[in-house]
């Protein structure tokens, strides 16, 4: 095993300005490991997680890390050199041992004996399986030979913007040579694979003693004798690149040629984004529902408002990791054309983009290329406002935005020190439509029933609303959690973060009696996800009093929240759905009281009846827009409900001559099925309407009350 370039000076967190030094020796020393190789693997994971925690070093899912150590062959007991490397599809920032592939190094090296050349290199991927040491390994990635053919114990392959900026510069090779005094080698662009692994090994043989290799248009390889030395070597090289770029920004010309326009004020950017996002989502969802993401990050604004935008944006990205997630180039909007009715302009802009993408595919395809994929843009740039990205789910859309921001950083750096170069179209196509990438896509889990859908459920911080939001999230939807109770909303926000992470929900303070509050909530949906497909009117209030005790304030509160609230929320939701032109669903959580006469219930029961008939009227009106309106009628859903706290429960108990404690059993006993109704039962009914099987159903009422004969629809 070859010795690596040694560290020359001690380092600490103060050594670096452009990257984060996160290594903690006490933590590293305490890592588990009963054998030398277990220890090396633990250090590999520690190093990988530290590197992945800094997006200046590599992007989500990008890059690869490895270590080599001697381990016993399970059949012979003899020590053999084994390489542990991030497996296919993993992310070094969250990498665990289960995400590693472990392979015999000697078998990897022996694959050179059966390699038939560049035209056949893809067939080598299957042969990696013959090199597996740990049968519980993750599938080896295409980067396996790149690490296996280099003789170092610890290797980092990252995609830092600062290094790629130099790698993508017209004079990148010369700059690398001069900047590092020959200590960093150079390999011209080559698609990741077996051949690139051989070229890396040859570069090292031609330049013994180097501390790393720059890959043209691609990224960086660095290494060390220990995990720590590899980590510090990586940081030092990237820091040097970043310092060099910083010293050149604005030196020969303004960044991106200077500003062509000024950005709008932050509040105006958000308003413009909210207004346009549903329309853009509709265009981008012409083949399948997409989820959106919006950012007005300062780095994005600097690029999209610049004089160089029109020159650089069509060139596309350079690093394969970038354009695999962002497509070959973005759609750039003309702000002047978006004033007023922009339909004709957007029709033309999207048609032109799709035509260009079709031409790109037709010109570059091979006889065995996969079928053309969705021809709509992933990245949409709106000068003065920000960047939209659209993809199959929120995480993919957000990551696409991160990657295009990386691409902006690369263009900025390359233009500062030389001239930015992108990959030739054919090379880009061969990555985008690589058969190995296609196979990876085919192995991905099938989408859930509500994948690509966005739901706004009023009153979703607790009770029935929260159960509906959870059910929809479980089925793949993005949800806007809302309530007028800020403490309850904060608790729901934390609960959803804990269960679903950062990309499944957004929150909004919502008072359904106030139009401004409703519009703000739908703006949250538009900016966070691109729009809305499902509106569930669930926010409620209950007041049970005899007629003579009912006040005008009681009446107004019931009708404002239940009827007016349902009307205004539906109105705002339909406005968004019409912008998208994708149809949609409105579900109204009403009550069996809409159909049944009972004592002490004049205000609540009549308001529920109004909700029910309003649903029928909306269903009749909105069918032409392919917007379905349906009703779920619960009864006596007591669990986790604010409605049942206090006076309402007392009023109903008094009306039926029982105690509050006896109410659940009383309600269950009076039903045909004798069942207690839970929030999850209502959530399941809602999913039945929107899950796809009832796509041609509108104007219906589904009772979920355990069977109350008086409430049968007739």
C-alpha positions as CSV (number, residue, x, y, z in Angstrom):
1,X,0.0,0.0,0.0
2,X,1.6,3.3,-1.1
3,X,2.4,6.0,1.4
4,X,0.4,9.2,1.0
5,X,1.6,12.8,1.0
6,X,2.4,13.6,4.6
7,X,0.8,16.4,6.6
8,X,3.3,19.2,7.1
9,X,1.7,21.6,9.6
10,X,-0.7,21.1,12.5
11,X,-4.3,22.2,11.8
12,X,-7.4,23.3,13.8
13,X,-10.7,25.0,13.2
14,X,-8.9,28.3,12.9
15,X,-6.8,27.1,9.9
16,X,-9.7,27.3,7.5
17,X,-12.0,30.1,6.3
18,X,-13.8,28.4,3.4
19,X,-14.5,25.0,4.8
20,X,-15.4,23.6,8.2
21,X,-12.9,21.7,10.3
22,X,-15.1,19.4,12.4
23,X,-12.7,16.7,13.5
24,X,-12.8,16.0,17.2
25,X,-10.0,13.7,18.4
26,X,-11.9,12.6,21.5
27,X,-14.9,11.6,19.5
28,X,-12.6,9.8,17.0
29,X,-10.7,8.0,19.8
30,X,-14.0,6.8,21.4
31,X,-15.3,5.2,18.2
32,X,-16.2,1.5,18.5
33,X,-14.1,-1.2,17.0
34,X,-12.7,-4.5,18.4
35,X,-10.4,-5.1,15.5
36,X,-8.1,-3.0,13.4
37,X,-10.3,-3.1,10.4
38,X,-13.5,-2.4,12.4
39,X,-11.7,0.7,13.7
40,X,-10.7,1.8,10.2
41,X,-14.3,1.4,9.1
42,X,-15.6,3.4,12.0
43,X,-13.1,6.2,11.2
44,X,-14.2,6.0,7.5
45,X,-17.8,6.6,8.6
46,X,-16.9,9.4,11.0
47,X,-14.8,11.1,8.3
48,X,-17.5,10.7,5.7
49,X,-20.2,12.2,7.9
50,X,-18.0,15.2,8.7
51,X,-17.3,15.8,5.0
52,X,-21.0,15.4,4.1
53,X,-22.0,17.8,6.7
54,X,-20.4,20.7,4.8
55,X,-22.2,21.4,1.5
56,X,-19.1,23.4,0.4
57,X,-17.3,20.1,0.3
58,X,-19.8,18.0,-1.5
59,X,-23.5,18.0,-2.3
60,X,-26.3,15.6,-1.2
61,X,-25.7,12.1,-2.5
62,X,-22.5,13.2,-4.3
63,X,-18.9,12.0,-3.9
64,X,-17.5,8.9,-2.4
65,X,-15.2,7.8,0.4
66,X,-13.3,4.6,1.1
67,X,-10.8,2.9,3.3
68,X,-8.6,-0.2,2.9
69,X,-7.5,-2.6,5.7
70,X,-6.4,-6.1,6.3
71,X,-9.3,-8.4,7.4
72,X,-9.6,-12.2,7.8
73,X,-11.0,-14.2,4.9
74,X,-14.0,-16.0,6.3
75,X,-13.1,-19.2,4.5
76,X,-9.4,-19.5,5.1
77,X,-8.8,-17.2,8.1
78,X,-5.9,-15.7,6.1
79,X,-5.6,-11.9,6.1
80,X,-6.7,-10.2,2.9
81,X,-6.8,-6.5,1.9
82,X,-10.4,-5.3,1.8
83,X,-11.8,-2.0,0.7
84,X,-14.9,-0.5,2.2
85,X,-16.6,2.2,0.0
86,X,-19.9,4.0,0.0
87,X,-22.4,1.8,-1.9
88,X,-24.6,2.8,-4.8
89,X,-27.0,5.6,-4.1
90,X,-25.8,6.6,-0.7
91,X,-25.0,9.9,0.9
92,X,-21.8,10.4,2.8
93,X,-23.3,12.9,5.2
94,X,-25.7,10.2,6.6
95,X,-23.6,7.1,5.7
96,X,-23.8,4.1,8.1
97,X,-22.1,0.8,7.9
98,X,-25.1,-0.8,6.2
99,X,-24.5,1.7,3.3
100,X,-21.0,0.4,2.6
101,X,-19.8,-2.1,0.1
102,X,-16.8,-4.2,1.1
103,X,-14.7,-5.9,-1.6
104,X,-11.5,-7.8,-1.9
105,X,-8.8,-5.5,-3.4
106,X,-6.9,-8.3,-5.1
107,X,-10.0,-9.4,-7.0
108,X,-10.8,-5.9,-8.0
109,X,-7.3,-5.5,-9.4
110,X,-7.7,-8.9,-11.3
111,X,-10.6,-7.4,-13.1
112,X,-8.1,-5.6,-15.3
113,X,-7.3,-9.0,-16.8
114,X,-10.8,-9.4,-18.2
115,X,-11.5,-5.8,-19.2
116,X,-12.3,-5.6,-22.9
117,X,-11.9,-1.8,-23.3
118,X,-13.9,1.4,-23.1
119,X,-16.7,0.2,-25.4
120,X,-17.4,-2.6,-22.9
121,X,-16.7,-1.0,-19.5
122,X,-20.3,-1.1,-18.3
123,X,-20.2,-4.9,-18.2
124,X,-17.6,-4.6,-15.5
125,X,-20.2,-3.4,-13.0
126,X,-21.7,-6.9,-12.8
127,X,-18.3,-8.3,-12.1
128,X,-17.9,-6.2,-9.0
129,X,-20.2,-8.7,-7.4
130,X,-17.5,-11.4,-7.7
131,X,-15.2,-9.2,-5.5
132,X,-17.6,-8.9,-2.6
133,X,-16.1,-9.6,0.8
134,X,-19.1,-8.8,3.0
135,X,-22.2,-10.6,1.7
136,X,-24.3,-8.0,3.5
137,X,-22.7,-5.3,1.4
138,X,-24.6,-2.5,-0.3
139,X,-24.4,-2.8,-4.1
140,X,-21.0,-1.4,-5.2
141,X,-21.1,1.9,-7.1
142,X,-19.6,2.9,-10.4
143,X,-16.9,4.6,-8.5
144,X,-15.5,1.3,-7.1
145,X,-12.6,1.0,-9.5
146,X,-11.6,4.6,-9.0
147,X,-10.9,3.9,-5.4
148,X,-9.7,0.3,-5.8
149,X,-7.0,1.1,-8.3
150,X,-5.4,3.8,-6.1
151,X,-3.1,2.3,-3.5
152,X,-4.0,4.5,-0.5
153,X,-5.6,3.4,2.8
154,X,-8.1,6.3,2.9
155,X,-9.5,8.1,-0.2
156,X,-12.0,11.0,-0.6
157,X,-13.7,11.7,-3.9
158,X,-15.8,14.9,-3.6
159,X,-17.5,17.5,-5.7
160,X,-16.6,20.8,-4.0
161,X,-17.7,23.9,-5.9
162,X,-14.3,25.5,-5.5
163,X,-12.5,22.6,-7.1
164,X,-15.0,22.0,-9.9
165,X,-14.8,25.7,-10.8
166,X,-11.1,25.1,-11.6
167,X,-11.8,21.8,-13.1
168,X,-14.5,23.4,-15.4
169,X,-12.3,26.3,-16.4
170,X,-10.9,26.5,-19.9
171,X,-7.4,26.7,-18.4
172,X,-8.1,24.3,-15.5
173,X,-5.2,22.0,-16.1
174,X,-2.6,24.9,-16.1
175,X,-4.2,26.5,-13.1
176,X,-4.1,23.3,-11.1
177,X,-0.5,22.7,-12.0
178,X,0.5,26.3,-11.0
179,X,-1.7,26.6,-7.9
180,X,-0.4,23.4,-6.3
181,X,3.1,23.3,-7.7
182,X,2.6,20.0,-9.3
183,X,1.2,18.3,-6.2
184,X,-2.2,17.8,-7.7
185,X,-2.5,15.7,-10.9
186,X,-4.9,16.2,-13.7
187,X,-7.1,13.7,-15.6
188,X,-9.2,15.0,-18.5
189,X,-13.0,14.5,-18.5
190,X,-14.0,10.9,-18.5
191,X,-17.3,9.5,-17.5
192,X,-17.0,7.6,-14.1
193,X,-16.3,3.9,-14.6
194,X,-13.6,1.3,-15.1
195,X,-11.6,3.4,-17.7
196,X,-11.4,6.4,-15.4
197,X,-10.1,4.2,-12.6
198,X,-7.3,3.1,-14.9
199,X,-6.5,6.7,-15.8
200,X,-6.3,7.7,-12.2
201,X,-3.8,4.9,-11.5
202,X,-1.8,6.0,-14.6
203,X,-1.8,9.6,-13.4
204,X,-0.4,8.6,-10.1
205,X,2.3,6.4,-11.8
206,X,3.3,9.3,-13.9
207,X,3.3,11.7,-10.9
208,X,4.5,9.8,-7.9
209,X,4.2,11.7,-4.6
210,X,1.2,13.8,-5.6
211,X,-1.5,14.5,-2.9
212,X,-4.5,14.4,-5.1
213,X,-6.0,14.4,-8.6
214,X,-8.3,16.9,-10.3
215,X,-10.8,15.4,-12.6
216,X,-11.7,17.7,-15.6
217,X,-15.2,19.1,-15.3
218,X,-15.9,16.6,-12.5
219,X,-14.4,16.8,-9.1
220,X,-11.5,16.0,-6.8
221,X,-9.6,12.9,-5.5
222,X,-7.5,13.2,-2.3
223,X,-6.1,10.7,0.1
224,X,-4.1,9.9,3.2
225,X,-2.5,7.1,5.3
226,X,-5.1,7.6,8.0
227,X,-8.6,8.8,8.1
228,X,-7.5,12.0,9.7
229,X,-4.7,12.7,7.2
230,X,-7.1,12.1,4.3
231,X,-9.7,14.5,6.0
232,X,-7.1,17.3,6.5
233,X,-5.6,16.8,3.1
234,X,-9.0,17.2,1.5
235,X,-9.8,20.3,3.5
236,X,-6.4,21.9,2.7
237,X,-6.8,21.3,-1.1
238,X,-10.3,22.7,-1.2
239,X,-9.3,25.6,1.0
240,X,-6.5,26.5,-1.4
241,X,-8.9,26.4,-4.4
242,X,-11.5,28.6,-2.6
243,X,-8.8,31.1,-1.5
244,X,-7.6,31.3,-5.1
245,X,-11.1,31.9,-6.4
246,X,-11.9,34.5,-3.8
247,X,-8.7,36.5,-4.6
248,X,-9.9,36.7,-8.3
249,X,-13.5,37.7,-7.9
250,X,-14.0,41.0,-9.6
251,X,-10.3,41.3,-10.4
252,X,-10.5,41.4,-14.2
253,X,-14.2,42.1,-14.6
254,X,-17.3,42.3,-12.4
255,X,-18.8,39.0,-11.2
256,X,-21.0,37.6,-14.0
257,X,-20.4,40.8,-15.9
258,X,-22.2,42.9,-13.3
259,X,-25.9,43.3,-12.6
260,X,-28.3,43.8,-15.4
261,X,-31.3,44.4,-13.1
262,X,-31.9,44.8,-9.4
263,X,-33.8,42.2,-7.4
264,X,-37.2,43.0,-6.1
265,X,-37.6,43.6,-2.4
266,X,-37.8,40.3,-0.4
267,X,-41.6,40.6,0.3
268,X,-42.2,41.3,-3.4
269,X,-40.1,38.3,-4.5
270,X,-42.2,36.1,-2.2
271,X,-45.4,37.5,-3.5
272,X,-44.4,37.1,-7.2
273,X,-43.2,33.5,-6.5
274,X,-46.5,32.6,-4.7
275,X,-48.5,34.1,-7.6
276,X,-46.6,32.3,-10.4
277,X,-45.6,29.0,-8.8
278,X,-49.0,27.1,-9.3
279,X,-49.0,28.1,-13.0
280,X,-45.4,26.9,-13.5
281,X,-46.3,23.7,-11.6
282,X,-49.1,23.1,-14.0
283,X,-46.8,23.3,-17.0
284,X,-44.2,21.2,-15.4
285,X,-46.8,18.6,-14.5
286,X,-48.0,17.9,-18.0
287,X,-46.7,14.3,-17.7
288,X,-47.0,13.7,-14.0
289,X,-47.7,15.7,-10.9
290,X,-44.5,17.5,-9.7
291,X,-43.6,19.2,-6.4
292,X,-42.0,22.6,-6.4
293,X,-39.3,24.4,-4.5
294,X,-38.5,28.1,-4.5
295,X,-35.3,29.9,-3.4
296,X,-34.2,33.5,-3.6
297,X,-30.8,32.8,-2.1
298,X,-28.3,35.7,-2.6
299,X,-26.1,33.5,-4.8
300,X,-29.0,32.7,-7.1
301,X,-30.1,36.4,-7.3
302,X,-26.5,37.4,-8.2
303,X,-26.6,35.1,-11.2
304,X,-30.1,35.5,-12.5
305,X,-29.9,39.3,-12.3
306,X,-26.5,39.5,-14.2
307,X,-25.4,40.4,-17.6
308,X,-23.9,37.0,-18.2
309,X,-27.2,35.1,-17.5
310,X,-28.1,34.8,-21.1
311,X,-24.7,33.5,-22.1
312,X,-24.0,31.1,-19.3
313,X,-27.5,29.6,-18.5
314,X,-27.9,27.9,-21.9
315,X,-24.4,26.3,-21.7
316,X,-25.6,23.9,-19.0
317,X,-23.7,22.5,-16.1
318,X,-20.3,20.7,-16.0
319,X,-20.3,18.2,-13.1
320,X,-22.3,15.0,-13.8
321,X,-23.8,15.2,-10.4
322,X,-25.3,18.6,-11.2
323,X,-27.0,18.0,-14.5
324,X,-28.3,14.5,-13.6
325,X,-30.6,16.4,-11.1
326,X,-31.1,19.7,-13.0
327,X,-31.3,18.7,-16.7
328,X,-29.0,19.9,-19.3
329,X,-30.1,23.6,-18.9
330,X,-32.7,25.7,-17.2
331,X,-35.7,27.6,-18.5
332,X,-35.1,31.4,-18.2
333,X,-38.2,33.5,-17.9
334,X,-38.6,37.0,-19.3
335,X,-40.1,39.1,-16.5
336,X,-41.6,41.7,-18.9
337,X,-43.6,38.9,-20.6
338,X,-45.1,37.8,-17.3
339,X,-46.9,41.1,-16.6
340,X,-50.6,40.8,-17.2
341,X,-52.0,37.6,-18.9
342,X,-48.8,35.6,-19.5
343,X,-50.6,32.5,-20.8
344,X,-49.5,32.9,-24.4
345,X,-45.9,33.6,-23.4
346,X,-45.7,30.6,-21.1
347,X,-47.3,28.3,-23.7
348,X,-44.6,29.4,-26.1
349,X,-41.7,29.2,-23.6
350,X,-42.5,25.7,-22.4
351,X,-43.2,24.5,-25.9
352,X,-39.8,25.8,-27.1
353,X,-38.1,24.2,-24.1
354,X,-39.7,20.8,-24.8
355,X,-38.9,21.1,-28.5
356,X,-35.2,21.8,-27.7
357,X,-35.1,18.9,-25.2
358,X,-36.6,16.6,-27.8
359,X,-33.9,17.8,-30.3
360,X,-31.2,17.2,-27.8
361,X,-32.5,13.6,-27.3
362,X,-32.9,12.9,-31.0
363,X,-29.5,14.2,-31.9
364,X,-27.6,12.4,-29.1
365,X,-29.5,9.1,-28.6
366,X,-28.0,5.7,-29.3
367,X,-29.8,2.6,-30.6
368,X,-30.1,1.2,-27.1
369,X,-30.8,4.5,-25.3
370,X,-33.8,4.5,-22.8
371,X,-36.9,6.2,-24.0
372,X,-37.0,10.0,-23.7
373,X,-37.9,11.2,-20.2
374,X,-40.1,14.1,-19.1
375,X,-39.2,17.0,-21.4
376,X,-40.2,19.7,-19.0
377,X,-37.6,21.8,-17.2
378,X,-36.5,21.0,-13.7
379,X,-34.9,24.5,-13.1
380,X,-36.8,27.7,-13.9
381,X,-35.0,31.1,-13.4
382,X,-37.1,34.2,-12.8
383,X,-34.8,37.3,-13.0
384,X,-35.5,39.7,-10.2
385,X,-37.3,37.0,-8.2
386,X,-35.6,33.7,-7.7
387,X,-35.3,30.1,-8.8
388,X,-38.0,27.4,-9.0
389,X,-37.3,23.7,-9.2
390,X,-39.8,20.9,-9.9
391,X,-39.4,17.2,-9.4
392,X,-41.2,14.1,-8.2
393,X,-41.1,15.0,-4.6
394,X,-40.0,17.9,-2.3
395,X,-36.6,16.4,-1.4
396,X,-35.7,15.9,-5.1
397,X,-36.9,19.4,-6.0
398,X,-35.0,20.9,-3.0
399,X,-31.8,19.0,-3.9
400,X,-32.1,20.1,-7.5
401,X,-32.1,23.7,-6.3
402,X,-29.0,23.0,-4.2
403,X,-27.2,21.4,-7.2
404,X,-28.0,24.3,-9.5
405,X,-26.7,26.6,-6.8
406,X,-23.6,24.6,-6.9
407,X,-23.5,25.0,-10.6
408,X,-23.8,28.7,-10.2
409,X,-20.9,28.7,-7.8
410,X,-18.8,26.7,-10.4
411,X,-19.7,29.2,-13.2
412,X,-18.8,32.1,-11.0
413,X,-15.4,30.7,-10.0
414,X,-14.5,29.5,-13.5
415,X,-15.4,32.9,-15.0
416,X,-13.3,34.7,-12.3
417,X,-10.1,32.8,-13.1
418,X,-10.6,31.8,-16.8
419,X,-13.6,30.9,-18.9
420,X,-16.4,28.5,-17.9
421,X,-16.7,25.4,-20.0
422,X,-19.6,22.9,-19.9
423,X,-19.7,19.3,-20.9
424,X,-20.3,18.7,-24.6
425,X,-24.0,17.8,-25.3
426,X,-23.1,14.3,-26.3
427,X,-21.1,13.7,-23.1
428,X,-24.0,15.1,-21.0
429,X,-26.5,12.9,-22.8
430,X,-24.4,9.8,-22.3
431,X,-24.5,10.5,-18.5
432,X,-28.2,11.4,-18.4
433,X,-29.3,8.4,-20.4
434,X,-26.6,6.0,-19.2
435,X,-28.0,2.5,-19.1
436,X,-26.6,2.1,-15.6
437,X,-28.4,5.2,-14.4
438,X,-31.6,4.0,-16.1
439,X,-31.3,0.7,-14.2
440,X,-30.9,2.6,-11.0
441,X,-34.1,4.5,-11.8
442,X,-36.0,1.3,-12.5
443,X,-34.9,-0.1,-9.1
444,X,-36.4,2.8,-7.2
445,X,-39.6,2.2,-5.2
446,X,-42.8,2.8,-6.9
447,X,-44.5,6.1,-6.0
448,X,-47.2,6.0,-3.3
449,X,-50.8,6.8,-4.1
450,X,-50.5,10.5,-3.2
451,X,-46.9,11.1,-4.4
452,X,-46.7,14.4,-6.2
453,X,-49.8,15.7,-4.5
454,X,-50.1,18.7,-2.1
455,X,-52.8,18.9,0.5
456,X,-54.0,21.8,2.7
457,X,-56.1,20.5,5.7
458,X,-57.6,23.2,7.8
459,X,-57.4,22.7,11.5
460,X,-54.7,20.1,11.1
461,X,-52.7,20.7,14.3
462,X,-54.9,18.2,16.2
463,X,-57.9,15.9,16.2
464,X,-59.4,14.8,12.9
465,X,-57.4,17.3,10.8
466,X,-54.1,16.1,12.1
467,X,-55.1,12.5,11.5
468,X,-56.0,13.4,7.9
469,X,-52.7,15.2,7.4
470,X,-50.8,12.2,8.7
471,X,-52.7,9.8,6.5
472,X,-52.0,11.9,3.4
473,X,-48.3,12.2,4.4
474,X,-48.0,8.5,4.9
475,X,-49.4,8.0,1.4
476,X,-46.8,10.4,-0.1
477,X,-48.4,13.8,-0.1
478,X,-46.9,17.1,1.0
479,X,-49.1,18.8,3.6
480,X,-49.6,22.3,4.9
481,X,-50.3,22.0,8.6
482,X,-52.3,24.9,10.0
483,X,-54.2,26.2,12.9
484,X,-55.0,29.5,14.6
485,X,-53.7,28.1,17.9
486,X,-50.0,28.9,17.7
487,X,-49.0,26.6,20.6
488,X,-50.9,23.7,19.1
489,X,-49.4,24.4,15.7
490,X,-45.9,24.5,17.1
491,X,-46.5,21.1,18.7
492,X,-47.8,19.6,15.4
493,X,-44.8,21.0,13.5
494,X,-42.4,19.3,15.8
495,X,-44.4,16.0,15.6
496,X,-44.3,16.1,11.8
497,X,-40.6,16.9,11.7
498,X,-39.9,13.9,14.0
499,X,-42.1,11.6,11.9
500,X,-41.4,12.8,8.3
501,X,-38.3,15.0,8.3
502,X,-38.0,18.4,6.7
503,X,-39.6,17.9,3.2
504,X,-43.1,16.6,3.9
505,X,-44.8,19.6,5.5
506,X,-45.0,23.3,5.8
507,X,-46.9,25.3,8.5
508,X,-49.2,28.3,8.4
509,X,-51.2,30.2,11.0
510,X,-54.7,30.1,9.6
511,X,-57.9,31.7,10.7
512,X,-60.6,30.5,8.3
513,X,-62.7,33.5,9.0
514,X,-60.2,36.0,7.6
515,X,-59.6,36.2,3.9
516,X,-56.0,37.6,4.3
517,X,-55.1,34.7,6.5
518,X,-56.5,32.2,4.0
519,X,-54.6,33.8,1.2
520,X,-51.4,33.7,3.2
521,X,-51.8,30.0,3.9
522,X,-52.2,29.2,0.2
523,X,-49.2,31.4,-0.5
524,X,-47.2,29.2,1.9
525,X,-48.4,26.2,-0.1
526,X,-47.4,27.8,-3.4
527,X,-43.9,28.9,-2.2
528,X,-43.2,25.7,-0.3
529,X,-44.5,23.1,-2.7
530,X,-45.8,24.8,-5.9
531,X,-49.5,24.9,-5.2
532,X,-52.3,22.6,-3.9
533,X,-54.2,19.6,-5.2
534,X,-56.4,18.7,-2.2
535,X,-58.2,21.0,0.1
536,X,-59.8,19.6,3.2
537,X,-62.2,21.8,5.2
538,X,-61.9,20.4,8.7
539,X,-61.6,23.4,11.0
540,X,-64.6,23.5,13.3
541,X,-66.4,24.7,16.3
542,X,-69.3,23.3,18.3
543,X,-71.8,25.1,20.4
544,X,-74.7,23.1,22.0
545,X,-77.4,25.2,23.7
546,X,-81.2,25.3,23.9
547,X,-82.8,27.8,21.5
548,X,-83.5,30.3,24.3
549,X,-79.8,30.3,25.4
550,X,-78.3,30.7,22.0
551,X,-76.8,34.2,21.5
552,X,-76.2,36.1,18.3
553,X,-72.5,35.8,18.9
554,X,-72.8,32.0,19.1
555,X,-74.7,32.0,15.8
556,X,-72.2,34.2,14.0
557,X,-69.2,32.2,15.3
558,X,-70.7,28.9,14.0
559,X,-71.6,30.3,10.6
560,X,-68.4,32.3,10.2
561,X,-66.1,29.3,10.9
562,X,-68.1,26.4,9.5
563,X,-69.9,27.9,6.5
564,X,-68.1,31.1,5.6
565,X,-64.8,29.5,6.4
566,X,-65.5,26.5,4.1
567,X,-66.7,28.9,1.4
568,X,-63.6,31.2,1.5
569,X,-61.1,28.3,1.8
570,X,-62.6,26.5,-1.1
571,X,-62.7,29.7,-3.1
572,X,-58.9,30.3,-2.5
573,X,-58.1,26.6,-3.2
574,X,-60.0,26.6,-6.4
575,X,-58.2,29.7,-7.5
576,X,-54.9,27.9,-7.1
577,X,-56.1,24.7,-8.7
578,X,-57.3,26.6,-11.8
579,X,-53.9,28.1,-12.2
580,X,-52.4,24.6,-12.2
581,X,-55.1,23.2,-14.6
582,X,-54.6,19.8,-13.0
583,X,-58.0,19.3,-11.5
584,X,-58.1,18.6,-7.7
585,X,-60.2,17.6,-4.7
586,X,-62.2,19.5,-2.1
587,X,-63.2,17.4,0.9
588,X,-65.6,18.8,3.4
589,X,-65.7,17.3,6.9
590,X,-69.3,17.9,7.8
591,X,-71.4,15.9,10.3
592,X,-74.3,13.5,10.7
593,X,-75.9,16.6,12.3
594,X,-76.3,18.0,8.7
595,X,-79.0,15.3,8.2
596,X,-80.4,14.6,11.7
597,X,-82.5,16.8,13.9
598,X,-81.6,16.8,17.5
599,X,-82.2,18.8,20.7
600,X,-80.2,21.9,21.7
601,X,-78.4,22.0,18.3
602,X,-80.1,24.7,16.2
603,X,-77.0,26.7,15.3
604,X,-74.5,23.9,14.9
605,X,-76.9,21.6,13.0
606,X,-78.1,24.2,10.6
607,X,-74.5,25.4,9.9
608,X,-73.6,21.8,9.1
609,X,-76.6,21.5,6.8
610,X,-75.4,24.6,5.0
611,X,-71.9,23.1,4.7
612,X,-73.4,20.0,3.1
613,X,-75.5,21.8,0.6
614,X,-72.6,24.2,-0.2
615,X,-70.6,21.1,-1.0
616,X,-73.3,20.0,-3.5
617,X,-73.4,23.4,-5.1
618,X,-69.6,23.5,-5.5
619,X,-69.5,20.0,-6.9
620,X,-72.0,21.1,-9.6
621,X,-70.1,24.2,-10.5
622,X,-66.5,22.8,-10.4
623,X,-66.9,19.7,-12.5
624,X,-65.9,21.5,-15.6
625,X,-62.5,22.2,-13.9
626,X,-62.2,18.5,-13.0
627,X,-62.3,19.5,-9.4
628,X,-64.2,17.0,-7.3
629,X,-66.1,18.0,-4.2
630,X,-67.1,15.3,-1.7
631,X,-68.2,15.1,1.9
632,X,-67.3,12.9,4.8
633,X,-69.9,12.9,7.6
634,X,-68.4,11.9,11.0
635,X,-70.2,11.6,14.3
636,X,-68.9,11.6,17.9
637,X,-65.2,11.7,17.1
638,X,-64.1,12.6,20.7
639,X,-60.4,11.6,20.7
640,X,-57.9,14.5,20.6
641,X,-60.6,17.0,19.7
642,X,-60.8,20.5,21.1
643,X,-64.5,20.5,20.1
644,X,-65.2,18.0,22.9
645,X,-63.3,19.9,25.6
646,X,-65.6,21.9,27.9
647,X,-69.1,23.3,27.1
648,X,-69.9,21.2,23.9
649,X,-69.4,17.9,25.7
650,X,-71.4,19.2,28.7
651,X,-74.1,20.4,26.4
652,X,-74.4,17.1,24.5
653,X,-74.3,15.1,27.7
654,X,-77.1,17.2,29.2
655,X,-79.2,16.9,26.0
656,X,-79.0,13.1,26.2
657,X,-79.3,12.8,29.9
658,X,-75.9,11.2,30.5
659,X,-72.6,12.3,32.1
660,X,-69.7,13.6,30.1
661,X,-67.7,10.4,31.0
662,X,-70.5,8.3,29.6
663,X,-70.7,10.1,26.2
664,X,-68.3,7.8,24.2
665,X,-70.1,4.7,25.2
666,X,-73.5,6.3,24.7
667,X,-72.6,7.3,21.1
668,X,-71.1,3.9,20.3
669,X,-74.1,2.1,21.7
670,X,-76.6,4.0,19.5
671,X,-74.9,3.0,16.3
672,X,-75.7,0.0,14.2
673,X,-72.2,-1.3,14.4
674,X,-71.6,-0.4,18.1
675,X,-68.2,1.2,17.3
676,X,-66.3,4.2,18.7
677,X,-65.3,6.5,15.9
678,X,-61.7,7.6,15.8
679,X,-59.9,10.4,13.9
680,X,-58.1,7.7,11.9
681,X,-61.4,6.4,10.6
682,X,-62.2,9.8,9.2
683,X,-58.7,10.1,7.7
684,X,-59.2,6.7,5.9
685,X,-62.5,7.9,4.4
686,X,-60.8,11.0,3.1
687,X,-58.0,8.9,1.5
688,X,-60.7,6.7,-0.1
689,X,-61.9,9.8,-2.0
690,X,-58.5,11.1,-3.1
691,X,-56.4,7.9,-3.4
692,X,-57.2,7.3,-7.0
693,X,-60.0,4.7,-7.0
694,X,-62.8,7.3,-6.9
695,X,-61.3,9.7,-9.4
696,X,-64.6,9.9,-11.2
697,X,-66.7,10.5,-8.1
698,X,-68.0,14.0,-7.1
699,X,-71.0,15.3,-5.1
700,X,-71.0,12.3,-2.7
701,X,-71.5,11.9,1.0
702,X,-69.7,9.2,2.9
703,X,-71.0,8.6,6.4
704,X,-68.4,7.4,9.0
705,X,-70.5,7.2,12.1
706,X,-70.7,3.6,13.0
707,X,-74.2,3.5,11.4
708,X,-76.7,6.1,12.4
709,X,-79.9,5.1,10.5
710,X,-81.4,8.6,10.8
711,X,-78.4,10.0,9.0
712,X,-78.7,7.8,5.9
713,X,-78.6,9.9,2.8
714,X,-82.0,9.7,1.1
